[in-house]
Amino acid sequence: MITNDPDEYRRLVAEDERRVRRIRQMVDIACAGLATGLLTRDGARDLIADTRRRVLALAPECALQFDLIYAPRLRRIARESGGVDISEVSSIK
């Protein structure tokens, strides 16, 4: 939403910053869970899918960002930490 009101603009920017911070926290928590190496392939896939659902519930416009940035990062951590290979993007949607 575009606005000429400086107060409204600051409010919108602050709201976006809160959402970005929350998304980072969710992804960081998922990364930590995957990094333990204790999850099975299904457990890792479910964690990634749940993280994606939560991110999109908070910011539906971030689907492409999640698929291009966060999903590969999460899959790489799962592979490197626990030998869990989740190579298909479709398996986490």
C-alpha positions in Angstrom: 0.0 0.0 0.0 1.4 3.4 -1.0 0.6 6.4 1.2 1.6 10.0 1.4 1.1 10.1 5.1 4.5 9.9 6.9 3.0 8.3 10.0 1.2 5.7 8.0 4.4 5.0 6.0 6.4 4.5 9.2 3.7 2.2 10.6 3.8 0.1 7.4 7.6 -0.1 7.3 7.6 -1.1 11.0 5.0 -3.8 10.3 7.0 -5.1 7.3 10.2 -5.2 9.5 8.3 -7.2 12.2 7.2 -9.7 9.6 10.7 -10.1 8.1 12.1 -10.6 11.6 9.5 -13.2 12.4 10.2 -15.0 9.1 13.9 -15.1 9.9 13.2 -16.4 13.3 11.0 -19.2 12.0 13.6 -20.2 9.4 16.4 -20.0 12.0 14.5 -22.3 14.3 13.9 -24.8 11.5 17.6 -24.6 10.6 18.5 -25.4 14.2 16.1 -28.4 14.3 17.5 -29.7 11.0 21.1 -29.1 12.2 20.7 -31.6 15.1 20.7 -34.4 12.6 18.1 -36.2 14.6 15.2 -36.0 12.1 14.2 -38.7 9.7 13.7 -37.8 6.0 9.9 -37.5 6.7 10.5 -35.5 9.8 12.8 -33.1 8.0 10.4 -32.8 5.1 7.5 -32.1 7.5 9.6 -29.5 9.4 10.4 -27.7 6.1 6.8 -27.9 4.9 5.5 -26.6 8.2 7.9 -23.7 8.1 6.8 -22.9 4.6 3.2 -22.9 5.6 3.9 -20.6 8.6 5.9 -18.2 6.5 3.2 -18.0 3.8 0.5 -17.6 6.5 2.4 -14.5 7.7 3.4 -13.2 4.3 1.6 -14.9 1.3 3.6 -12.8 -1.1 6.8 -14.6 0.0 6.2 -18.0 -1.7 8.8 -17.4 -4.4 11.3 -16.1 -1.9 10.8 -19.2 0.3 11.1 -21.6 -2.6 14.2 -19.9 -4.1 16.1 -18.9 -0.9 14.9 -20.7 2.2 13.9 -24.1 0.9 17.4 -24.8 -0.6 19.1 -23.6 2.5 16.9 -25.9 4.7 17.4 -28.9 2.4 21.2 -28.3 2.4 21.3 -28.2 6.2 19.2 -31.4 6.4 21.6 -33.1 3.9 24.8 -31.9 5.6 23.7 -32.5 9.2 21.9 -35.7 9.0 22.4 -37.1 5.6 18.8 -36.5 4.8 18.3 -35.8 1.1 15.2 -33.8 0.3 15.8 -32.9 -3.3 12.3 -32.3 -4.6 10.8 -28.9 -4.0 7.4 -30.4 -4.7 7.8 -32.6 -1.7 7.8 -29.7 0.7 4.8 -27.8 -0.6 
